[in-house]
Amino acid sequence: MSDPDVWNSNGIDSIDKKITEVANDNLDGIESSLNHIDKLNAKDFSDLHEEMKEMLGDLNRDNFKKAGKVIVNLSREEE
């Protein structure tokens, strides 16, 4: 966010925007790590793995079901 007035404001809308931006930046970082997973060292891979497990735990039931089905299908492909 490049607008300095938004960063200096303490209003609830400003705080919500900041939280959303940080969350989106974090998701962008995770996506970038996934796109370059073959270049991650063991520690960075482990950190990413833990972060992904946390994300699964935060999903609602419907999205957890969708993610679970994807994981089951991927596991079957690896057998």
PyMOL commands that set and color helices and strands:
alter all, ss='L'
color gray80, all
select helices_A, chain A and resi 4-8+12-35+37-39+42-58+61-78
alter helices_A, ss='H'
color red, helices_A
deselect
rebuild
show_as cartoon
